[in-house]
Amino acid sequence: MIDLRSDTVTLPCKNMRRLMSNAMVGDDVYGDDPTVNELEHYSAAIHGFDASLFVTSGTQANLLAIMAHCDRGEEYICGQNAHNYRYEAGGAAVLGSVQPQPIENEADGTICLDKIRAAIKPNDFHFAKTKMLSLENTIGGKVLGLDYLKSARSLTKKFGLKLHLDGARVYNAKVALDVEITEISKQFDTMTVCLSKGLGAPVGSILLGDEEFIEKARRIRKMLGGGMRQAGILAAAGLYALKNNVERLAEDHANASYLAQRVNELPGFDSSKYQVQTNLVFLDVSEEVDIASFSKAMYEQGINITPGYQGMRLVTHSGISRDDIDVFIDKAKVYFNC
Ligand SMILES: *Cc1c(COP(=O)(O)O)cnc(C)c1O
């Protein structure tokens, strides 16, 4: 299968699997798993934080951050397109009794700082207390630049808000910006990293922050049923991912640009409105094309894509080579007789 649906479909490579099967393990709820401890120490160190927590998913990492920073009846500001507002089943509200205050994202993925300032509630008992700003980098495949992050940092400092980064794909931002990861991470109080997307581990995210925050998050993780036992088998994969799979993301970005260019050879497909910055390709599809039938025909020929509504998102990752993209375009051309 040539699977262009997401970078979450990546499979662990042989070396990763070998490290997983050889990993030293123990009961992590007792703090006894040496490989989990190694991952937590290593990831705290390379991102410039005091502490780190290995968690089941990016969704859990975000929820822990929101619940650790905000009490019941408090709120966090985020983008209208933020994953932790839109795509996490309303967990902050349902499980944390925390109110999201979404603000529309600008075309470049940022949130206008003046709009953030205007949304921060004054200290008045009519209002929920604003405690945190959550940014996402990359967001919809777009990279937030360092200058923007610095400005957001100044703003949150001025108003006493915590600044959180949903960094599910922060390594794609790091590679696209060609900077050290700490140039990004140092602007934030807390941050998440997905190990299970482009970095290629099968399961898990890390949550980063200071000791007090991570202790609080650890308690909430237990409450949510996220305490894991011999999780070193998974942590070993995460360590391998952080040590070996970062720089290769540049390949995914180059392949995404190539794919965005080649899809324009197909009738009714147009990616020109969307600039490719990382590994996500967006395109419009004209009404003459029945996307559902097209996707079904492609699936029958070993190409997996998610049909969207008059458009689609295609994602490159370690399982997609340039040849795979050519195969996809060739088969699509046969389908369209062009
Ligand atoms: C995928 C993703 C998450 C959630 O990660 P899961 O491991 O799928 O729960 C959070 N934020 C962003 C930006 C993501 O892309």
The ligand as an ORCA input file, in Angstrom:
! r2SCAN-3c Opt
* xyz 0 1
  C      -1.761     14.199     15.859
  C      -1.828     15.447     16.622
  C      -2.154     15.447     17.970
  C      -2.653     14.225     18.702
  O      -1.827     13.157     18.665
  P      -2.406     11.680     18.903
  O      -1.186     10.934     19.281
  O      -3.004     11.272     17.604
  O      -3.408     11.758     19.999
  C      -2.133     16.641     18.652
  N      -1.810     17.782     18.025
  C      -1.481     17.823     16.728
  C      -1.106     19.119     16.114
  C      -1.479     16.661     15.978
  O      -1.167     16.710     14.674
*
